[in-house]
Amino acid sequence: MATNDDEDEVAGIVAGVVGGIALCVAAVYFGGGGFSKYPPVAVAEIMPVGEALAKVYFGVDDAKLHSEDMAVVARTMAALAANPKAIVLLSGFHDPSGDPKHNAELASARAQSVRDALVAGGVAALRVKFRKPESTVGSGSPEEGRRVEIRVQ
């Protein structure tokens, strides 16, 4: 027969598991600060070829795609359909101001947002590759430091 201590231990474990699940669901539902419904993809050491097919611009400290960005996703998907052996190379950028670690994480999250939209649209996740987040240097608009470049190569 189970003792009160055993029952308390089981109740504690169940409460911990239920609490953990609730936190995960809340994180996914509310944006999750970097959670993605697709698994992370390793950063590739693939050199970009040619000009970017498209650029997606983000707001300050923001990594969410907006409805107007779906046209860029559609153009990318069309380019992939025309070349079934091609990959998508995503390069996230950030400016040199602020905390470098946060900036690199934000640039990566932005690229993952683009990847998530492509995969949700039917692009195989294996066809999407990431470059290491890059910092913009020199002159240019602040928006250039908050972009993801998309190349189909």
Rosetta blueprint (number, residue, H / E / L):
1 M L
2 A L
3 T L
4 N H
5 D H
6 D H
7 E H
8 D H
9 E H
10 V H
11 A H
12 G H
13 I H
14 V H
15 A H
16 G H
17 V H
18 V H
19 G H
20 G H
21 I H
22 A H
23 L H
24 C H
25 V H
26 A H
27 A H
28 V H
29 Y H
30 F L
31 G L
32 G L
33 G L
34 G L
35 F L
36 S L
37 K L
38 Y L
39 P L
40 P L
41 V L
42 A L
43 V E
44 A L
45 E L
46 I L
47 M L
48 P L
49 V L
50 G L
51 E L
52 A L
53 L L
54 A E
55 K E
56 V E
57 Y E
58 F L
59 G L
60 V L
61 D L
62 D L
63 A L
64 K L
65 L L
66 H L
67 S H
68 E H
69 D H
70 M H
71 A H
72 V H
73 V H
74 A H
75 R H
76 T H
77 M H
78 A H
79 A H
80 L H
81 A H
82 A H
83 N L
84 P L
85 K L
86 A L
87 I L
88 V E
89 L E
90 L E
91 S E
92 G E
93 F E
94 H E
95 D L
96 P L
97 S L
98 G L
99 D L
100 P H
101 K H
102 H H
103 N H
104 A H
105 E H
106 L H
107 A H
108 S H
109 A H
110 R H
111 A H
112 Q H
113 S H
114 V H
115 R H
116 D H
117 A H
118 L H
119 V H
120 A H
121 G L
122 G L
123 V L
124 A L
125 A H
126 L H
127 R H
128 V E
129 K E
130 F E
131 R L
132 K L
133 P L
134 E E
135 S E
136 T L
137 V L
138 G L
139 S L
140 G L
141 S L
142 P H
143 E H
144 E H
145 G H
146 R L
147 R E
148 V E
149 E E
150 I E
151 R E
152 V E
153 Q L
